[in-house]
């Protein structure tokens, strides 16, 4: 893996950064949960505009996903399960690539994965706000 990082392999760099990030997020999440210090400041976008922001529902979606409630996770924000699925596929394929010393191909994070993710965020934002403006509840 070190050789791949030295070869300016962007996927190897993302792989390493992701592992460190997951560790840091897990530690901070459990520390905040244990100490009950999570501030309840609400969404600034929602407070100013009265509309949902593009990320509204993401935290609830993540919580439902890690508890195994995939349908609820999709309902609150479909981008979260999408990213989770891509991340799992990426890390499995990159791990196989590192173990095989680069002899196997792996998933590359690029525009073919970024564009659908952006579309999911945009469509979710539009649909949720249409329902909000119409006075209809999705949940």
Secondary structure, DSSP 8 states (H G I E B T S, - for coil): -HHHHHTT-HHHHHHHHHHHHHHHHHHHHHHHHHHT-------HHHHHHSS--TTTTHHHHHHHHHTT-HHHHHHH-HHHHHHHHHHHHHHHHHHHHHHTTT-S-----SHHHHHHHHHHHHHHHHHHHHHHHTT----
